[in-house]
């Protein structure tokens, strides 16, 4: 279960497999080109950079530069301080880190794409 910060309850340090992060695609644009916003339009501004990418399980907005957030996000699998100040952290996994580890260990092929489909469903709604 992922919850919005500041309800951060779990911190994990020293991951065995220092994979940086994996991308999450919602809907049909699996090539990374699609973007839409619940605020209207395709992009919205950065909120703040107060929360850092300090541990595995951080949920953060994917973007192509300042104030270009849309609907894409990623989940860190290790501390990623190089992302601080560039990507807004909006939540953290507090239950289900084992699921994250299982996804992290799915074999990948060309372009680091999973060799088998990974589907996350029935995990919440807006």
N, CA, C and O atoms as a printed pandas DataFrame, in Angstrom:
     atom_number atom_name residue_name chain_id  residue_number  x_coord  y_coord  z_coord
0              1         N          UNK        A               1    0.841   -1.169    0.000
1              2        CA          UNK        A               1    0.000    0.000    0.000
2              3         C          UNK        A               1    0.888    1.235    0.000
3              4         O          UNK        A               1    1.799    1.326    0.824
4              5         N          UNK        A               2    0.662    2.159   -0.870
5              6        CA          UNK        A               2    1.396    3.424   -0.902
6              7         C          UNK        A               2    0.498    4.503   -0.325
7              8         O          UNK        A               2   -0.690    4.570   -0.639
8              9         N          UNK        A               3    1.073    5.346    0.520
9             10        CA          UNK        A               3    0.296    6.428    1.111
10            11         C          UNK        A               3    1.018    7.741    0.906
11            12         O          UNK        A               3    2.243    7.758    0.792
12            13         N          UNK        A               4    0.283    8.844    0.857
13            14        CA          UNK        A               4    0.928   10.144    0.708
14            15         C          UNK        A               4    1.769   10.475    1.932
15            16         O          UNK        A               4    1.423   10.096    3.051
16            17         N          UNK        A               5    2.859   11.172    1.720
17            18        CA          UNK        A               5    3.648   11.672    2.834
18            19         C          UNK        A               5    2.865   12.781    3.502
19            20         O          UNK        A               5    2.080   13.427    2.809
20            21         N          UNK        A               6    3.007   13.058    4.780
21            22        CA          UNK        A               6    4.077   12.632    5.667
22            23         C          UNK        A               6    3.797   11.360    6.441
23            24         O          UNK        A               6    4.472   11.111    7.440
24            25         N          UNK        A               7    2.842   10.546    6.039
25            26        CA          UNK        A               7    2.552    9.324    6.776
26            27         C          UNK        A               7    3.601    8.253    6.505
27            28         O          UNK        A               7    3.258    7.117    6.177
28            29         N          UNK        A               8    4.857    8.599    6.639
29            30        CA          UNK        A               8    5.949    7.663    6.358
30            31         C          UNK        A               8    6.197    6.819    7.591
31            32         O          UNK        A               8    6.518    7.341    8.659
32            33         N          UNK        A               9    6.049    5.516    7.441
33            34        CA          UNK        A               9    6.210    4.642    8.589
34            35         C          UNK        A               9    7.383    3.693    8.456
35            36         O          UNK        A               9    7.878    3.187    9.463
36            37         N          UNK        A              10    7.839    3.440    7.247
37            38        CA          UNK        A              10    8.863    2.433    7.049
38            39         C          UNK        A              10   10.072    3.036    6.364
39            40         O          UNK        A              10    9.933    3.752    5.373
40            41         N          UNK        A              11   11.250    2.754    6.879
41            42        CA          UNK        A              11   12.500    3.193    6.256
42            43         C          UNK        A              11   13.372    1.968    6.073
43            44         O          UNK        A              11   13.587    1.214    7.021
44            45         N          UNK        A              12   13.874    1.761    4.876
45            46        CA          UNK        A              12   14.777    0.650    4.622
46            47         C          UNK        A              12   16.078    1.212    4.084
47            48         O          UNK        A              12   16.077    2.016    3.151
48            49         N          UNK        A              13   17.181    0.793    4.669
49            50        CA          UNK        A              13   18.502    1.230    4.226
50            51         C          UNK        A              13   19.297    0.018    3.771
51            52         O          UNK        A              13   18.925   -1.118    4.064
52            53         N          UNK        A              14   20.383    0.255    3.061
53            54        CA          UNK        A              14   21.307   -0.780    2.619
54            55         C          UNK        A              14   20.641   -1.877    1.794
55            56         O          UNK        A              14   20.657   -3.040    2.199
56            57         N          UNK        A              15   20.061   -1.538    0.654
57            58        CA          UNK        A              15   19.443   -2.578   -0.174
58            59         C          UNK        A              15   20.503   -3.532   -0.715
59            60         O          UNK        A              15   21.626   -3.127   -1.016
60            61         N          UNK        A              16   20.133   -4.793   -0.833
61            62        CA          UNK        A              16   21.064   -5.789   -1.367
62            63         C          UNK        A              16   21.312   -5.572   -2.854
63            64         O          UNK        A              16   22.424   -5.772   -3.344
64            65         N          UNK        A              17   20.269   -5.161   -3.564
65            66        CA          UNK        A              17   20.375   -4.961   -5.007
66            67         C          UNK        A              17   20.148   -3.484   -5.288
67            68         O          UNK        A              17   19.007   -3.025   -5.244
68            69         N          UNK        A              18   21.206   -2.723   -5.576
69            70        CA          UNK        A              18   21.059   -1.264   -5.706
70            71         C          UNK        A              18   20.472   -0.800   -7.036
71            72         O          UNK        A              18   21.038    0.073   -7.693
72            73         N          UNK        A              19   19.346   -1.376   -7.433
73            74        CA          UNK        A              19   18.659   -0.918   -8.629
74            75         C          UNK        A              19   18.102    0.467   -8.325
75            76         O          UNK        A              19   17.520    0.679   -7.261
76            77         N          UNK        A              20   18.269    1.392   -9.228
77            78        CA          UNK        A              20   17.903    2.773   -8.951
78            79         C          UNK        A              20   16.396    2.946   -8.851
79            80         O          UNK        A              20   15.905    3.341   -7.794
80            81         N          UNK        A              21   15.652    2.668   -9.897
81            82        CA          UNK        A              21   14.201    2.799   -9.864
82            83         C          UNK        A              21   13.618    2.079  -11.056
83            84         O          UNK        A              21   14.334    1.697  -11.982
84            85         N          UNK        A              22   12.312    1.899  -11.025
85            86        CA          UNK        A              22   11.635    1.394  -12.213
86            87         C          UNK        A              22   10.483    2.315  -12.550
87            88         O          UNK        A              22    9.892    2.949  -11.675
88            89         N          UNK        A              23   10.178    2.378  -13.826
89            90        CA          UNK        A              23    9.112    3.248  -14.317
90            91         C          UNK        A              23    7.774    2.530  -14.249
91            92         O          UNK        A              23    7.705    1.308  -14.380
92            93         N          UNK        A              24    6.736    3.281  -14.048
93            94        CA          UNK        A              24    5.383    2.754  -14.014
94            95         C          UNK        A              24    4.591    3.416  -15.134
95            96         O          UNK        A              24    4.577    4.641  -15.249
96            97         N          UNK        A              25    3.935    2.609  -15.953
97            98        CA          UNK        A              25    3.102    3.129  -17.027
98            99         C          UNK        A              25    1.648    2.866  -16.682
99           100         O          UNK        A              25    1.279    1.739  -16.348
100          101         N          UNK        A              26    0.823    3.895  -16.760
101          102        CA          UNK        A              26   -0.603    3.752  -16.490
102          103         C          UNK        A              26   -1.340    3.991  -17.796
103          104         O          UNK        A              26   -1.164    5.030  -18.432
104          105         N          UNK        A              27   -2.158    3.038  -18.195
105          106        CA          UNK        A              27   -2.913    3.217  -19.421
106          107         C          UNK        A              27   -2.132    2.737  -20.632
107          108         O          UNK        A              27   -1.329    1.810  -20.533
108          109         N          UNK        A              28   -2.371    3.375  -21.785
109          110        CA          UNK        A              28   -1.901    2.847  -23.044
110          111         C          UNK        A              28   -0.562    3.297  -23.566
111          112         O          UNK        A              28   -0.018    2.616  -24.435
112          113         N          UNK        A              29    0.016    4.390  -23.106
113          114        CA          UNK        A              29    1.242    4.917  -23.695
114          115         C          UNK        A              29    2.466    4.274  -23.050
115          116         O          UNK        A              29    3.093    4.873  -22.176
116          117         N          UNK        A              30    2.808    3.069  -23.473
117          118        CA          UNK        A              30    3.922    2.352  -22.859
118          119         C          UNK        A              30    5.282    2.816  -23.357
119          120         O          UNK        A              30    6.306    2.303  -22.905
120          121         N          UNK        A              31    5.317    3.775  -24.278
121          122        CA          UNK        A              31    6.599    4.268  -24.781
122          123         C          UNK        A              31    7.065    5.522  -24.050
123          124         O          UNK        A              31    8.093    6.094  -24.410
124          125         N          UNK        A              32    6.327    5.958  -23.034
125          126        CA          UNK        A              32    6.739    7.120  -22.249
126          127         C          UNK        A              32    6.350    8.454  -22.832
127          128         O          UNK        A              32    6.756    9.490  -22.304
128          129         N          UNK        A              33    5.567    8.470  -23.918
129          130        CA          UNK        A              33    5.233    9.740  -24.559
130          131         C          UNK        A              33    3.921   10.331  -24.065
131          132         O          UNK        A              33    3.680   11.526  -24.236
132          133         N          UNK        A              34    3.073    9.515  -23.456
133          134        CA          UNK        A              34    1.776   10.013  -23.021
134          135         C          UNK        A              34    1.872   10.783  -21.722
135          136         O          UNK        A              34    2.692   10.467  -20.860
136          137         N          UNK        A              35    1.034   11.791  -21.585
137          138        CA          UNK        A              35    0.990   12.545  -20.341
138          139         C          UNK        A              35   -0.329   13.288  -20.257
139          140         O          UNK        A              35   -0.782   13.890  -21.230
140          141         N          UNK        A              36   -0.936   13.239  -19.087
141          142        CA          UNK        A              36   -2.121   14.034  -18.836
142          143         C          UNK        A              36   -2.129   14.365  -17.358
143          144         O          UNK        A              36   -1.403   13.755  -16.574
144          145         N          UNK        A              37   -2.936   15.315  -16.983
145          146        CA          UNK        A              37   -2.953   15.783  -15.607
146          147         C          UNK        A              37   -4.381   15.870  -15.098
147          148         O          UNK        A              37   -5.287   16.234  -15.847
148          149         N          UNK        A              38   -4.588   15.537  -13.829
149          150        CA          UNK        A              38   -5.914   15.701  -13.244
150          151         C          UNK        A              38   -6.257   17.175  -13.087
151          152         O          UNK        A              38   -7.412   17.518  -12.834
152          153         N          UNK        A              39   -5.264   18.053  -13.236
153          154        CA          UNK        A              39   -5.475   19.496  -13.122
154          155         C          UNK        A              39   -5.843   20.133  -14.458
155          156         O          UNK        A              39   -5.983   21.354  -14.533
156          157         N          UNK        A              40   -6.001   19.342  -15.507
157          158        CA          UNK        A              40   -6.284   19.865  -16.838
158          159         C          UNK        A              40   -4.985   20.062  -17.597
159          160         O          UNK        A              40   -3.953   20.360  -16.997
160          161         N          UNK        A              41   -5.028   19.901  -18.889
161          162        CA          UNK        A              41   -3.807   20.019  -19.676
162          163         C          UNK        A              41   -2.929   18.793  -19.512
163          164         O          UNK        A              41   -3.339   17.786  -18.935
164          165         N          UNK        A              42   -1.730   18.894  -20.023
165          166        CA          UNK        A              42   -0.843   17.741  -19.983
166          167         C          UNK        A              42    0.243   17.843  -18.921
167          168         O          UNK        A              42    0.872   16.833  -18.606
168          169         N          UNK        A              43    0.486   19.021  -18.358
169          170        CA          UNK        A              43    1.572   19.173  -17.388
170          171         C          UNK        A              43    1.168   20.119  -16.263
171          172         O          UNK        A              43    0.273   20.950  -16.416
172          173         N          UNK        A              44    1.853   19.969  -15.127
173          174        CA          UNK        A              44    1.630   20.893  -14.011
174          175         C          UNK        A              44    2.952   21.167  -13.307
175          176         O          UNK        A              44    3.930   20.441  -13.486
176          177         N          UNK        A              45    2.965   22.219  -12.508
177          178        CA          UNK        A              45    4.196   22.698  -11.872
178          179         C          UNK        A              45    4.653   21.790  -10.733
179          180         O          UNK        A              45    3.859   21.063  -10.137
180          181         N          UNK        A              46    5.952   21.850  -10.448
181          182        CA          UNK        A              46    6.511   21.165   -9.288
182          183         C          UNK        A              46    5.871   21.733   -8.025
183          184         O          UNK        A              46    5.581   22.927   -7.959
184          185         N          UNK        A              47    5.651   20.893   -7.034
185          186        CA          UNK        A              47    5.080   21.371   -5.775
186          187         C          UNK        A              47    6.187   21.842   -4.836
187          188         O          UNK        A              47    6.309   23.039   -4.575
188          189         N          UNK        A              48    6.990   20.913   -4.329
189          190        CA          UNK        A              48    8.137   21.280   -3.505
190          191         C          UNK        A              48    9.104   20.105   -3.465
191          192         O          UNK        A              48    8.763   19.000   -3.889
192          193         N          UNK        A              49   10.272   20.336   -2.973
193          194        CA          UNK        A              49   11.298   19.297   -2.923
194          195         C          UNK        A              49   11.707   19.015   -1.480
195          196         O          UNK        A              49   12.859   18.670   -1.217
196          197         N          UNK        A              50   10.765   19.161   -0.543
197          198        CA          UNK        A              50   11.075   18.981    0.871
198          199         C          UNK        A              50   11.426   17.540    1.209
199          200         O          UNK        A              50   12.365   17.298    1.968
200          201         N          UNK        A              51   10.688   16.576    0.660
201          202        CA          UNK        A              51   10.949   15.169    0.938
202          203         C          UNK        A              51   12.004   14.676   -0.039
203          204         O          UNK        A              51   11.938   14.969   -1.233
204          205         N          UNK        A              52   12.970   13.934    0.465
205          206        CA          UNK        A              52   14.106   13.476   -0.340
206          207         C          UNK        A              52   13.922   12.024   -0.768
207          208         O          UNK        A              52   13.113   11.289   -0.202
208          209         N          UNK        A              53   14.685   11.633   -1.769
209          210        CA          UNK        A              53   14.712   10.252   -2.257
210          211         C          UNK        A              53   15.698    9.470   -1.384
211          212         O          UNK        A              53   16.720    8.990   -1.873
212          213         N          UNK        A              54   15.389    9.346   -0.101
213          214        CA          UNK        A              54   16.343    8.862    0.889
214          215         C          UNK        A              54   16.314    7.362    1.141
215          216         O          UNK        A              54   17.174    6.839    1.849
216          217         N          UNK        A              55   15.342    6.666    0.574
217          218        CA          UNK        A              55   15.237    5.238    0.846
218          219         C          UNK        A              55   14.464    4.542   -0.269
219          220         O          UNK        A              55   13.854    5.204   -1.108
220          221         N          UNK        A              56   14.487    3.206   -0.282
221          222        CA          UNK        A              56   13.657    2.471   -1.236
222          223         C          UNK        A              56   12.181    2.741   -0.974
223          224         O          UNK        A              56   11.783    3.038    0.152
224          225         N          UNK        A              57   11.381    2.634   -2.017
225          226        CA          UNK        A              57    9.941    2.754   -1.869
226          227         C          UNK        A              57    9.385    4.160   -1.956
227          228         O          UNK        A              57    8.216    4.377   -1.637
228          229         N          UNK        A              58   10.193    5.123   -2.381
229          230        CA          UNK        A              58    9.703    6.499   -2.522
230          231         C          UNK        A              58    8.969    6.634   -3.856
231          232         O          UNK        A              58    9.484    6.198   -4.885
232          233         N          UNK        A              59    7.775    7.231   -3.855
233          234        CA          UNK        A              59    7.011    7.491   -5.074
234          235         C          UNK        A              59    7.308    8.911   -5.508
235          236         O          UNK        A              59    7.180    9.846   -4.717
236          237         N          UNK        A              60    7.704    9.079   -6.762
237          238        CA          UNK        A              60    8.170   10.382   -7.229
238          239         C          UNK        A              60    7.683   10.644   -8.648
239          240         O          UNK        A              60    7.525    9.717   -9.443
240          241         N          UNK        A              61    7.448   11.909   -8.953
241          242        CA          UNK        A              61    6.969   12.297  -10.277
242          243         C          UNK        A              61    8.083   12.204  -11.315
243          244         O          UNK        A              61    9.190   12.699  -11.102
244          245         N          UNK        A              62    7.773   11.564  -12.439
245          246        CA          UNK        A              62    8.685   11.581  -13.583
246          247         C          UNK        A              62    8.426   12.876  -14.338
247          248         O          UNK        A              62    7.284   13.330  -14.422
248          249         N          UNK        A              63    9.467   13.466  -14.884
249          250        CA          UNK        A              63    9.289   14.700  -15.646
250          251         C          UNK        A              63   10.427   14.865  -16.633
251          252         O          UNK        A              63   11.387   14.094  -16.621
252          253         N          UNK        A              64   10.318   15.866  -17.483
253          254        CA          UNK        A              64   11.371   16.144  -18.467
254          255         C          UNK        A              64   12.019   17.491  -18.186
255          256         O          UNK        A              64   12.612   18.098  -19.077
256          257         N          UNK        A              65   11.905   17.958  -16.948
257          258        CA          UNK        A              65   12.474   19.238  -16.557
258          259         C          UNK        A              65   11.548   19.962  -15.600
259          260         O          UNK        A              65   10.491   19.446  -15.238
260          261         N          UNK        A              66   11.938   21.132  -15.198
261          262        CA          UNK        A              66   11.179   21.917  -14.226
262          263         C          UNK        A              66    9.728   22.132  -14.682
263          264         O          UNK        A              66    9.470   22.493  -15.830
264          265         N          UNK        A              67    8.800   21.903  -13.765
265          266        CA          UNK        A              67    7.369   22.148  -13.984
266          267         C          UNK        A              67    6.776   21.391  -15.170
267          268         O          UNK        A              67    5.912   21.923  -15.867
268          269         N          UNK        A              68    7.223   20.161  -15.409
269          270        CA          UNK        A              68    6.707   19.350  -16.516
270          271         C          UNK        A              68    6.101   18.037  -16.014
271          272         O          UNK        A              68    6.205   17.017  -16.697
272          273         N          UNK        A              69    5.479   18.041  -14.849
273          274        CA          UNK        A              69    4.865   16.841  -14.293
274          275         C          UNK        A              69    3.581   16.519  -15.039
275          276         O          UNK        A              69    2.858   17.419  -15.467
276          277         N          UNK        A              70    3.302   15.234  -15.191
277          278        CA          UNK        A              70    2.082   14.786  -15.850
278          279         C          UNK        A              70    1.468   13.665  -15.046
279          280         O          UNK        A              70    1.087   13.867  -13.893
280          281         N          UNK        A              71    1.365   12.489  -15.632
281          282        CA          UNK        A              71    0.767   11.355  -14.940
282          283         C          UNK        A              71    1.780   10.250  -14.669
283          284         O          UNK        A              71    1.423    9.234  -14.073
284          285         N          UNK        A              72    3.016   10.416  -15.082
285          286        CA          UNK        A              72    4.004    9.362  -14.930
286          287         C          UNK        A              72    4.749    9.509  -13.614
287          288         O          UNK        A              72    5.062   10.616  -13.176
288          289         N          UNK        A              73    5.025    8.365  -12.992
289          290        CA          UNK        A              73    5.771    8.368  -11.745
290          291         C          UNK        A              73    6.685    7.159  -11.706
291          292         O          UNK        A              73    6.586    6.267  -12.548
292          293         N          UNK        A              74    7.573    7.134  -10.725
293          294        CA          UNK        A              74    8.444    5.985  -10.534
294          295         C          UNK        A              74    8.562    5.699   -9.052
295          296         O          UNK        A              74    8.209    6.530   -8.215
296          297         N          UNK        A              75    9.066    4.508   -8.734
297          298        CA          UNK        A              75    9.279    4.086   -7.357
298          299         C          UNK        A              75   10.751    3.745   -7.207
299          300         O          UNK        A              75   11.293    2.967   -7.991
300          301         N          UNK        A              76   11.396    4.318   -6.213
301          302        CA          UNK        A              76   12.818    4.041   -6.007
302          303         C          UNK        A              76   13.006    2.671   -5.370
303          304         O          UNK        A              76   12.184    2.224   -4.569
304          305         N          UNK        A              77   14.098    2.015   -5.738
305          306        CA          UNK        A              77   14.466    0.725   -5.158
306          307         C          UNK        A              77   15.707    0.853   -4.288
307          308         O          UNK        A              77   16.201   -0.142   -3.757
308          309         N          UNK        A              78   16.208    2.062   -4.141
309          310        CA          UNK        A              78   17.399    2.359   -3.339
310          311         C          UNK        A              78   17.398    3.858   -3.074
311          312         O          UNK        A              78   16.668    4.589   -3.744
312          313         N          UNK        A              79   18.190    4.342   -2.121
313          314        CA          UNK        A              79   18.328    5.792   -1.961
314          315         C          UNK        A              79   18.839    6.412   -3.267
315          316         O          UNK        A              79   19.737    5.854   -3.897
316          317         N          UNK        A              80   18.286    7.549   -3.682
317          318        CA          UNK        A              80   18.632    8.180   -4.960
318          319         C          UNK        A              80   18.778    9.683   -4.770
319          320         O          UNK        A              80   17.968   10.447   -5.295
320          321         N          UNK        A              81   19.790   10.122   -4.033
321          322        CA          UNK        A              81   19.939   11.547   -3.742
322          323         C          UNK        A              81   20.163   12.395   -4.984
323          324         O          UNK        A              81   19.911   13.599   -4.955
324          325         N          UNK        A              82   20.626   11.800   -6.069
325          326        CA          UNK        A              82   20.839   12.548   -7.307
326          327         C          UNK        A              82   19.523   13.012   -7.939
327          328         O          UNK        A              82   19.536   13.852   -8.838
328          329         N          UNK        A              83   18.390   12.473   -7.478
329          330        CA          UNK        A              83   17.075   12.892   -7.975
330          331         C          UNK        A              83   16.492   14.057   -7.177
331          332         O          UNK        A              83   15.535   14.694   -7.618
332          333         N          UNK        A              84   17.067   14.339   -6.001
333          334        CA          UNK        A              84   16.564   15.419   -5.147
334          335         C          UNK        A              84   16.667   16.762   -5.860
335          336         O          UNK        A              84   17.684   17.063   -6.485
336          337         N          UNK        A              85   15.614   17.563   -5.765
337          338        CA          UNK        A              85   15.585   18.870   -6.406
338          339         C          UNK        A              85   15.199   18.822   -7.876
339          340         O          UNK        A              85   15.084   19.862   -8.525
340          341         N          UNK        A              86   14.997   17.605   -8.409
341          342        CA          UNK        A              86   14.611   17.445   -9.812
342          343         C          UNK        A              86   13.244   16.781   -9.950
343          344         O          UNK        A              86   12.482   17.101  -10.861
344          345         N          UNK        A              87   12.940   15.862   -9.049
345          346        CA          UNK        A              87   11.691   15.109   -9.088
346          347         C          UNK        A              87   11.012   15.222   -7.728
347          348         O          UNK        A              87   11.661   15.047   -6.696
348          349         N          UNK        A              88    9.710   15.513   -7.716
349          350        CA          UNK        A              88    8.954   15.712   -6.480
350          351         C          UNK        A              88    8.522   14.364   -5.901
351          352         O          UNK        A              88    7.843   13.585   -6.569
352          353         N          UNK        A              89    8.919   14.096   -4.661
353          354        CA          UNK        A              89    8.461   12.909   -3.942
354          355         C          UNK        A              89    7.067   13.201   -3.397
355          356         O          UNK        A              89    6.854   14.224   -2.746
356          357         N          UNK        A              90    6.112   12.301   -3.665
357          358        CA          UNK        A              90    4.748   12.528   -3.196
358          359         C          UNK        A              90    4.221   11.408   -2.316
359          360         O          UNK        A              90    3.078   11.480   -1.864
360          361         N          UNK        A              91    5.005   10.386   -2.062
361          362        CA          UNK        A              91    4.545    9.297   -1.215
362          363         C          UNK        A              91    5.638    8.284   -0.982
363          364         O          UNK        A              91    6.739    8.398   -1.522
364          365         N          UNK        A              92    5.323    7.285   -0.167
365          366        CA          UNK        A              92    6.259    6.203    0.117
366          367         C          UNK        A              92    5.472    4.936    0.403
367          368         O          UNK        A              92    4.410    4.982    1.024
368          369         N          UNK        A              93    5.992    3.818   -0.046
369          370        CA          UNK        A              93    5.387    2.530    0.257
370          371         C          UNK        A              93    5.589    2.269    1.742
371          372         O          UNK        A              93    6.718    2.305    2.233
372          373         N          UNK        A              94    4.502    2.008    2.460
373          374        CA          UNK        A              94    4.601    1.711    3.889
374          375         C          UNK        A              94    4.196    0.272    4.192
375          376         O          UNK        A              94    4.436   -0.221    5.294
376          377         N          UNK        A              95    3.593   -0.392    3.235
377          378        CA          UNK        A              95    3.226   -1.790    3.387
378          379         C          UNK        A              95    3.336   -2.423    2.013
379          380         O          UNK        A              95    2.752   -1.923    1.052
380          381         N          UNK        A              96    4.069   -3.504    1.908
381          382        CA          UNK        A              96    4.211   -4.169    0.623
382          383         C          UNK        A              96    5.596   -4.059    0.010
383          384         O          UNK        A              96    5.752   -4.223   -1.200
384          385         N          UNK        A              97    6.600   -3.783    0.829
385          386        CA          UNK        A              97    7.962   -3.693    0.278
386          387         C          UNK        A              97    8.401   -5.014   -0.346
387          388         O          UNK        A              97    9.216   -5.017   -1.269
388          389         N          UNK        A              98    7.872   -6.139    0.144
389          390        CA          UNK        A              98    8.197   -7.425   -0.461
390          391         C          UNK        A              98    7.712   -7.464   -1.908
391          392         O          UNK        A              98    8.390   -8.021   -2.771
392          393         N          UNK        A              99    6.560   -6.886   -2.177
393          394        CA          UNK        A              99    6.045   -6.810   -3.552
394          395         C          UNK        A              99    6.999   -5.997   -4.416
395          396         O          UNK        A              99    7.294   -6.385   -5.546
396          397         N          UNK        A             100    7.487   -4.868   -3.893
397          398        CA          UNK        A             100    8.457   -4.053   -4.628
398          399         C          UNK        A             100    9.704   -4.868   -4.948
399          400         O          UNK        A             100   10.210   -4.805   -6.069
400          401         N          UNK        A             101   10.206   -5.632   -3.980
401          402        CA          UNK        A             101   11.398   -6.464   -4.200
402          403         C          UNK        A             101   11.132   -7.513   -5.278
403          404         O          UNK        A             101   12.002   -7.788   -6.105
404          405         N          UNK        A             102    9.939   -8.097   -5.272
405          406        CA          UNK        A             102    9.600   -9.093   -6.293
406          407         C          UNK        A             102    9.566   -8.452   -7.678
407          408         O          UNK        A             102   10.072   -9.030   -8.640
408          409         N          UNK        A             103    8.975   -7.267   -7.786
409          410        CA          UNK        A             103    8.945   -6.566   -9.071
410          411         C          UNK        A             103   10.361   -6.219   -9.507
411          412         O          UNK        A             103   10.706   -6.356  -10.681
412          413         N          UNK        A             104   11.168   -5.774   -8.574
413          414        CA          UNK        A             104   12.552   -5.400   -8.859
414          415         C          UNK        A             104   13.351   -6.572   -9.426
415          416         O          UNK        A             104   14.270   -6.374  -10.220
416          417         N          UNK        A             105   13.001   -7.791   -9.017
417          418        CA          UNK        A             105   13.754   -8.971   -9.431
418          419         C          UNK        A             105   13.167   -9.690  -10.635
419          420         O          UNK        A             105   13.633  -10.776  -10.982
420          421         N          UNK        A             106   12.153   -9.116  -11.286
421          422        CA          UNK        A             106   11.615   -9.703  -12.517
422          423         C          UNK        A             106   12.695   -9.613  -13.592
423          424         O          UNK        A             106   13.269   -8.543  -13.795
424          425         N          UNK        A             107   12.982  -10.718  -14.286
425          426        CA          UNK        A             107   14.003  -10.676  -15.345
426          427         C          UNK        A             107   13.632   -9.675  -16.437
427          428         O          UNK        A             107   12.461   -9.530  -16.785
428          429         N          UNK        A             108   14.626   -8.995  -16.966
429          430        CA          UNK        A             108   14.400   -8.013  -18.022
430          431         C          UNK        A             108   15.152   -8.400  -19.282
431          432         O          UNK        A             108   16.119   -9.161  -19.247
432          433         N          UNK        A             109   14.681   -7.857  -20.391
433          434        CA          UNK        A             109   15.306   -8.098  -21.679
434          435         C          UNK        A             109   15.807   -6.797  -22.271
435          436         O          UNK        A             109   16.372   -5.956  -21.572
436          437         N          UNK        A             110   15.594   -6.642  -23.572
437          438        CA          UNK        A             110   16.042   -5.448  -24.288
438          439         C          UNK        A             110   15.460   -4.189  -23.655
439          440         O          UNK        A             110   14.296   -4.163  -23.256
440          441         N          UNK        A             111   16.279   -3.153  -23.570
441          442        CA          UNK        A             111   15.875   -1.862  -22.994
442          443         C          UNK        A             111   15.354   -1.975  -21.563
443          444         O          UNK        A             111   14.564   -1.142  -21.120
444          445         N          UNK        A             112   15.796   -3.005  -20.843
445          446        CA          UNK        A             112   15.390   -3.232  -19.449
446          447         C          UNK        A             112   13.885   -3.409  -19.276
447          448         O          UNK        A             112   13.349   -3.128  -18.204
448          449         N          UNK        A             113   13.209   -3.865  -20.306
449          450        CA          UNK        A             113   11.769   -4.130  -20.204
450          451         C          UNK        A             113   11.572   -5.509  -19.579
451          452         O          UNK        A             113   12.317   -6.435  -19.899
452          453         N          UNK        A             114   10.580   -5.667  -18.692
453          454        CA          UNK        A             114   10.319   -6.973  -18.083
454          455         C          UNK        A             114   10.015   -8.020  -19.148
455          456         O          UNK        A             114    9.334   -7.738  -20.135
456          457         N          UNK        A             115   10.526   -9.234  -18.939
457          458        CA          UNK        A             115   10.265  -10.323  -19.875
458          459         C          UNK        A             115    8.861  -10.891  -19.688
459          460         O          UNK        A             115    8.336  -11.551  -20.585
460          461         N          UNK        A             116    8.255  -10.642  -18.544
461          462        CA          UNK        A             116    6.883  -11.066  -18.272
462          463         C          UNK        A             116    6.089   -9.834  -17.841
463          464         O          UNK        A             116    6.656   -8.909  -17.260
464          465         N          UNK        A             117    4.789   -9.810  -18.118
465          466        CA          UNK        A             117    3.993   -8.646  -17.710
466          467         C          UNK        A             117    3.961   -8.490  -16.184
467          468         O          UNK        A             117    3.858   -9.476  -15.453
468          469         N          UNK        A             118    4.050   -7.264  -15.723
469          470        CA          UNK        A             118    3.901   -6.942  -14.301
470          471         C          UNK        A             118    2.668   -6.055  -14.194
471          472         O          UNK        A             118    2.622   -4.978  -14.790
472          473         N          UNK        A             119    1.677   -6.496  -13.445
473          474        CA          UNK        A             119    0.421   -5.765  -13.328
474          475         C          UNK        A             119    0.140   -5.465  -11.860
475          476         O          UNK        A             119    0.108   -6.368  -11.025
476          477         N          UNK        A             120   -0.060   -4.209  -11.564
477          478        CA          UNK        A             120   -0.484   -3.792  -10.230
478          479         C          UNK        A             120   -1.933   -3.350  -10.376
479          480         O          UNK        A             120   -2.227   -2.431  -11.140
480          481         N          UNK        A             121   -2.835   -3.992   -9.653
481          482        CA          UNK        A             121   -4.252   -3.656   -9.795
482          483         C          UNK        A             121   -4.935   -3.642   -8.432
483          484         O          UNK        A             121   -4.403   -4.154   -7.447
484          485         N          UNK        A             122   -6.116   -3.050   -8.397
485          486        CA          UNK        A             122   -6.941   -2.971   -7.196
486          487         C          UNK        A             122   -6.143   -2.465   -5.995
487          488         O          UNK        A             122   -6.192   -3.043   -4.909
488          489         N          UNK        A             123   -5.406   -1.374   -6.212
489          490        CA          UNK        A             123   -4.543   -0.855   -5.150
490          491         C          UNK        A             123   -4.939    0.552   -4.728
491          492         O          UNK        A             123   -4.176    1.220   -4.031
492          493         N          UNK        A             124   -6.087    1.003   -5.123
493          494        CA          UNK        A             124   -6.529    2.337   -4.740
494          495         C          UNK        A             124   -7.172    3.046   -5.907
495          496         O          UNK        A             124   -7.210    2.533   -7.026
496          497         N          UNK        A             125   -7.673    4.220   -5.633
497          498        CA          UNK        A             125   -8.301    5.013   -6.677
498          499         C          UNK        A             125   -8.213    6.477   -6.313
499          500         O          UNK        A             125   -7.994    6.828   -5.154
500          501         N          UNK        A             126   -8.386    7.335   -7.314
501          502        CA          UNK        A             126   -8.363    8.772   -7.074
502          503         C          UNK        A             126   -9.760    9.257   -6.783
503          504         O          UNK        A             126   -9.964   10.448   -6.550
